[in-house]
Amino acid sequence: MGIKENYQKIRSEVPDNVVIIVACKTRTKEEIEEVIEAGAKYLGENYVQEAEKIHEALGEQTKEIKWHMIGHLQKNKINRALKIFDVIQTIDSKEIAVHLNERAERIGKVVPVYIEMNLGNEETKSGVKAEYGVVEQLAKEISELKSLRLEGLMAMEPQLDDARDTRTYFKKAKVIFDKIKALDLPNVEMKTLSMGMSASYEVAIREGSNMVRLGAAIFGER
């Protein structure tokens, strides 16, 4: 099947409340145009530079799309990221949150953000430790920043041979999400649990995810 058929098949199979973020890392303008034509409304990019190029290439089409930053945000790329992205999914420290808040405040923008959790506590991946106390602390710190609005958690699971083995990690993420939501912090509206990628999204949805990030499942392998 082609890109259009892959996207529409997955969209028809997952629950209506689950948002599909199309992960566009290294994909061409033509591939991205095809998935937009198939009905995709949410695009995710890992790198600011790539997002800028695609944003420019798509022209008017960009207005139809909500853009999500799903890769690590570097401090020196914040100003450029603010021009493109509607949501930053990868806040993993008070430092980056404070810097993002300061830059957003300067341009009069309130930015929806998620806290990124590193579910396997892998050294090669960004994200905070998937421990409630760690996430709670950062959530409270973000709640005090007036130009950020904490709207969810983003979970990065470890890459395992059998995607079904990710279930334990997803269950843990859902528990943390529910506990943060129950805090009812000011300036926080916990509505999104972004977890599950191409190999694991079906397991993630069963464990409570309402946003998945899919690349290969839609575009095919690189």
Phi, psi and omega in degrees: 000155178271182182301312182300313182294320179299312182298312185292327177295312180296317180300323181285338185267331182272154181301151183300331183281356182267121177277135175259115171268119179276113182279112191259010183309124178067006181278153183277164176304318182295319178296317181291322176299321180296319181287329175295317178297333179284348177119001181295136181242350184230120179245141178244137177233144180273330187235137180299317183300315179296319180298319179299315182296314181292320179303314180292318183294325183282337177059234185300332181300335183298335182291341180276352193247145166261127185257127181245130172278117183242007175247172181299132179265119177273146183303321183282359179250003187300312183301318180291321179297321182297335180284340187248313193272140176272331182221137173250113185271356196238043175283123183228015176198156175297322182302310182292326178296317181295316179296317179298318179299316181298315182290321179295320180298321180300325183257009176068036183243138172254122189254122171292133181225157172239153171272129178271128177250134176266093191297328180264005184048044181276135183293335183277355182243149176279178182111151177283161175300142181277063177237134187305314183300322180293313181292319179300315181301313181292322178299317179294323179292318179293325182299340181271355182262113193287341180260007171242148175231110180287120184239000180173187175239146173242127185249129173254111181274156175291152178277114183243156181298323180243115183302334181296338180287351178283350185306315181301318180294318181293322177300317180298318180298320181293322177298314179298316179303312182296322181290321177293318179299320182291342178294334179053051182290149176295146177065019179233132175228090186283099182235350185233130170243101184269102178206145182109127177239194191305319183277343192232003190296327181294319177296316182299318180296320179296333181264010171114002178293140172237017172207128179238154183242107190241127175243286185300326180297335180260312186270343191089170181293152179292000000 
